[in-house]
């Protein structure tokens, strides 16, 4: 099994800046309580899937 590499890094996703989301869901790592995957639903109904590496 591969180990995950964790970094302390901040960033900005310009395409999502200022977007209003109506729903958010998250997949959380059971071993470390870290969010690994986000689903964000825009008000228009479009879903964005964001993988946090």
Secondary structure, 3 states (H helix, E strand, C coil): CCCCCCCCCCCCCHHHCCCCEEEEEEEECCCCCCEEEEEEEECCCCEEEEECC
